[in-house]
C-alpha cells in the first residue's frame, strides 16, 4: 500500500512539473486545455503519503490557477 502511494507521489510530481512548465508560458487557450487535461489525470491518480499530500496539491493548484487569470470584475 505504501509503495503504491509513493508511486502515486512520483506520478503527481511529474504532473506538477508539467503544470509549472505550462504556467511559465503565456496564457492561451492551448495552455488552458493542457492544464484541464493535467487536472483530469491528477484526479485519476490515487492517494499519496499524507505528509506530502497538502504540499503537492497546493503547488499543483497554484500552477494550474495561474493559467486562468482572474478577471477584473470578479
Secondary structure by P-SEA (a helix, b strand, c coil): caaaaaaaaaaaaaaaaaaaaaaaccccaaaaaaaaaaaaaaaacccccccaaaaaaaaaaaaaaaaccccccc
